[in-house]
Amino acid sequence: MFAIAASTITDWGLYILLPIFITFLFFIMWDISKKSEAGHAGTFWIFLALGAGSVGFLIKLLMEVAFEKWFI
């Protein structure tokens, strides 16, 4: 059979599938702001509120790469 390690599946999900999902969520936020006619300020707040978790995830990924490259 095809044996794939659990860590491989986790890595694929974390580093490939999750960023694709986050990109799709940003598209959804853009669509929500356009359909609700939120304007510039409303669009800003939609992206700030809903995008904060995604940005935090991306910062975490960058920090992991930096720590692995320079400190370990």
Contacts in CASP RR format, 6 or more apart in sequence:
PFRMAT RR
TARGET T0000
AUTHOR 0000-0000-0000
METHOD contacts of the structure
MODEL  1
MFAIAASTITDWGLYILLPIFITFLFFIMWDISKKSEAGHAGTFWIFLAL
GAGSVGFLIKLLMEVAFEKWFI
15 61 0 8 1.000
18 57 0 8 1.000
19 58 0 8 1.000
22 54 0 8 1.000
22 57 0 8 1.000
22 58 0 8 1.000
25 50 0 8 1.000
25 51 0 8 1.000
25 54 0 8 1.000
26 47 0 8 1.000
26 51 0 8 1.000
26 54 0 8 1.000
29 46 0 8 1.000
29 47 0 8 1.000
29 50 0 8 1.000
29 51 0 8 1.000
30 43 0 8 1.000
32 38 0 8 1.000
32 46 0 8 1.000
33 39 0 8 1.000
33 42 0 8 1.000
33 43 0 8 1.000
33 46 0 8 1.000
33 47 0 8 1.000
38 45 0 8 1.000
38 46 0 8 1.000
END
